[in-house]
Amino acid sequence: MSSKEEEIKAEVVIPENVKVEFRDNVITVDGKLGKLKKNITKIPVAVSIQDKKVLIQALGKRKKDLAVTNTTKSIIGNMITGVQKGFTYKLKIVSAHFPMSVKLKGNKVNIENYFGERSPRTSQVVGDATKVTVAGEDVIVQGPSLEDVSQTAANIELSTNMKGKDHRVFLDGVYIYSKEVGI
C-alpha cells in the first residue's frame, strides 16, 4: 500500500476535566467555563469518541480531505481549550482628531463621536457567553468560544472602518492588538 492510498486520520485527546459528546452530527464540549456546541453536518468527516480520544477520519484520500480533517481537529481542539481556559482579545481605542467613547448597551457596542459623527457606530456581540468590557483605552473581549470572541472583536474593529480618507493619515479607530488564551 503506497502513502497515497492510506486512510487519513486525526485524533484529539480529551483532558480529564472535560466531557465531549457526539450525537446527531453535533459535538458538545462541556468544561468549567461552559458548554460549547458545533454542528459538523456539512464537514465531510467521520467522528467517533473512544478511550478519551476524539477520532476523526476523512471520507476520501485526497489532499483536500487531509485539510478538512486537520481543520476539524483544530475546531475540536479550540473548543476543548475554550471550555478549560477561554480566550481573550484586546483592542486599543486610538483617537487623534476627536475624543471617541466606547459604551456597552445590551449585546451591542456603541462607538460614539467617531470623527465627530452624530450617530454612534454599533457592532454586535456574538454569542451568549461572550463578555465585553471597556477599561480605559482598552476594550477586552472574553469568552469560551474562539469563533464568538474573534468575530465580536472583528465586528468592533470593522465598525470603525473609514471610507474616503487616507488610512495612513487618519488612524483613528479601535484595533485588535492582542490575542491570548485564558480569561
N, C-alpha and C positions, 0 to 999 in steps of 0.2 A: 504494500500500500504506500503510495507516494504521499508527500506532505500536502499536496493539493486536495487529496481525497479524504483527509482526516476530518472528523467532526469538529465543529467549532464550539467550545465550551468555556464557561467562566463560572467562578463561584465567589460568593461574598460570605465571610464568616460572621455569624450573629453573636454579638457580645452577650455576657451573662444577664445584664440588667435590661435587655431589650427583647421585646416579643414581636415576632414577624409572622403574619398570616397571609396566605394566598388563597383567595376564593373568588370565583367568577371573574377572572382576569383583573382583580383588584388586589394590589399589595397594600397591606395595612401594617404600619410600623408603630409600635407603642413603646414609649420610654418615659423618663422622668419629666421631660419638658412638654409632653403632649402626645398626640396621636396624629399621624400623617397617613393619607390615603393617596394612591396613584393608580389610575386606570390604565392598563397596558394592552387594551384590546387591539389597538392599531399597530403595536410593535410586534413584528414577526419573529418572536422567540417563544420557546417553551420554558416555563419557570416551574420549579418544584423546590420543596423545602425538605431536607434530610439531614439529620445529625448536626443540628445547629449551624447549618450552611444553606444558603440560597443558591441553588444550581440553575444556571442559565444556559440553554442550548439553542443554537441557531437552527433555523429550519432549512437553510441552504449551506453551501460550501464555498461561496464566493467571497471576495474581498469586502463587498458591501455588507454581507452577513456578519463578518468579523467586526466591522464598525458598529453595526446595530447591537451586537452582543456586548461590546465594551461600553457603549452608551447606556445600555440597560444596567450594566454592572455599576457604572458611575452614578446613575439615578438612585439606585437602591442604597449604595454606599453613602450618598449625600443625605438620604432620608434617615439612615441609622445615625450618622454624625449629628444631624439636626435634632433628633429627639434626645440625644445624650448631652451635647454641648451647646447647640444653637449656632446662629450666625449673626454677625453684626456688620453693618455697613455704615460708614461715617461720611457725611457730606459737609462741606465748608460753604458758608454763606459769604460771598465776595461782592462788595458793593463799593464803587468808587464815585459814581455820579449822584445817585440818590440813595438815602438810607432805607433799605427794604427790611421788612419784617416777615417772619415765617410763623404762622399760627395754625393750630390744630382745631378743626371743627368736626367732631364725629369721626368718620372714616375718610375725611378729606384733609389735605394740607393746603392752606392758602398762603400765597406769597403776595404780600401787599406792597404797594408803592414801588414796584419794579420799573425802573426808568421813569418814575413819576406817573405811571398809569393809574387811572382812577378805579378801574375794576380789578379785583385780585385775580391772579392766575391760580388755578386749582389743579391738584393732582390727586388721584385715587390711591388709597392704601389698600393693597391687595392682601386678602386672607384675613381670617378672624383672629389668628394668634399673633399677627404682626403688630409690633408696637413702635410708634414714632415718638421721639422726644426731642425737644429743642433745648439745647444747653449753650447759651451764649451765641457764639458764631458757628456752632456745630449743630447738625441735625443727625440724630442717631436712629437708625432703623434696625430693630432686633426681632428675631423670631426663630422658630424651629425649621421652617421650610425655606430652603435656599431659593427656590423659584419665587416665592412670595416676597421675600426680603429684597432680592435683587431687582424684581420688577417694580416694587414700590420705590426703591432708590432711583431707578431709571426714570420712572414717571415724574419724580420730583425734579431730577436734573433736566429732563426734556421740557418740563413746563416753563423753564427759563430760557428756552431757545429763542434767540433774537434774529429776526429776519430783516434784511435790508440794511444791515450795518456790518462793518468790518469786525469780525470776531477777534481779530488780533488787537484792536484798539479798545473795543467795548467788551471788557472782560467780566462785566457784572453777571452774576448768576449763582446757582447752587451746584457745586461739583462734588462728585464722589472722589474721596482721596484715600479711603482705607476699606479693605475687605478682610474681615477676621472671622476665625472660627471661635465660638464661645460668646456667651452673653455677659 
